[in-house]
Amino acid sequence: MTAALVPMPDGARERDADLTSRLRLLPSLVVAYSGGVDSAFLALRATRILGERAFCVTADSPSYPERHRSMAISVARDFGFRHEMIHTDELERPGYRANAGDRCYYCKHELFARLTEIARLRGIAAVADGTNADDRGDYRPGRRAAREFGVQSPLDAAGLTKANIRALSHEAGLPTWDEPASACLSSRIPHFSEVTETKLRAIEQGEAELRRLGFRVMRVRHHGDSASLEFDRAEMPRALEPVMMATIERALRAIGFLDVTIDPRGYRTGSLNEGLKLRPV
């Protein structure tokens, strides 16, 4: 794609300048770097402003897809991030496995406990995540953990939205600029259904199969022996073609799902939250 096809939203450059000013005030920074759109952009800006004083850390666990892991490593290498992988053990936390409405709190608590300890041991001044301004009204229990550990969100503080970040990432040459939303694999398991490594692997394999078939924006929602598939509206007609539907069903059955359905409502971010009474956190 050419830059002309990715217009810069009004105010994006001013907000980017604000981000730059905020980062320059920090002596050093640990970036919680998943390799997604937001954290990759923050890692790039922090690296360009702080140099070796920016330290990008990726948390590896069963809920983190191999595709995202490979992308995070590739982008870090190509753009010169000071980068390290660590292992996190959120699956060992009963609150996480129970998968009630606050599962993300336990995940982020595990992550930020590790990152703030790294910062303390290495004498790094602050820890930051990739929360952006669009996340303010969403249900994100992980924000409570961020507050408890004093984690900063400079993209949000500068008012940068997802559209801003995508356009600025494209301009900077980041391959993540048009990546679909990349929530962890546990987000595909309904609330109050236990999170297990077996379920996570089945979800990852299912989405890899759909990607292999050419689908880009989709989810495999795990309902025990059943898989409910969500596709972006633009990709839905292809998914519903009889031959493709049969191909999809065979692929998902081979993974272990006994029943495979396509949700006619299509892909919705956080669709498994729809049955909960939630408010922003």
Phi, psi and omega in degrees: 000146177267161181300331182297336181274356179235080182297146178278119180298151177303134177086352184296318182291322178296320179291324176295321177295322176297317176302314179303315179298319180294317181293326180295338179283346184269130177295324181195163189207136165264125178257124172286101193248103178271342185094000176283181185306308188287310184292329177293320178294316178298318179298320179295311180296317180297320180294319181290331182270317186260346180062230182293349179276358172259127184235114185261125185238128178252127179269121181257131179201172180300339180273000183257115186293147179301324180300317179291322178300313181296320180294317180300316181294317181296314181294318179300319179292313186290332183252009171072031177288144166281110198226143176215144173262139172233162176257133175246153188242045181298331179294343177278352181269121181304322180296327178289311182298325181297331170061041171283190185295349182252022181307317183296334177299314183292325177296309182290329176298315177299313182297309186288332173298318179291316184290321179290329175292320175300315179299317181296313183293330184259003178068033180266137193288327189208162174238138181225149174243178186262020177303133180247177186295334179289343184279353188298320184267004183271162176276107184222085180298341176296340178294329177296318178296322178299317179295320181298327182261004179069029180285134180271155176231078188295332177295315177295315181299327179275357179079018182283125178268171178300319179298318176301311186295320178297314182295316180292325177293319177299315180299325181279353179086012179288127180290349180279355191303326182246020178295142175296165175306143190230055176295157183295162184298331181296338180292350179270357182257128183302147176304142179075006168257126189301138174276124177229159179295327179298316178296318181298320180293321179296319178297313181298317179296320180297316180290328175296322178295317179295323177294321179297330179278001174102005179274145187245314181247105184198169176217145168255108178269127187267115178238067181067242178280355184249148174240127174255122185258133176245131178238149173302147183306322182292335182261351183301314181304320179293319180297329184272357174298134186308316181294318180293319179301319179294321179295316179299314182299316179299317182296318181286326176294325179296334178282334179131356177283131181274334181226134183230122178232157175250123181289118183293345179280349177080185183287130173226130176299129178068032184297333180285353174276351191296335180270358181260153172269099189244155172219157180304144181243000000 
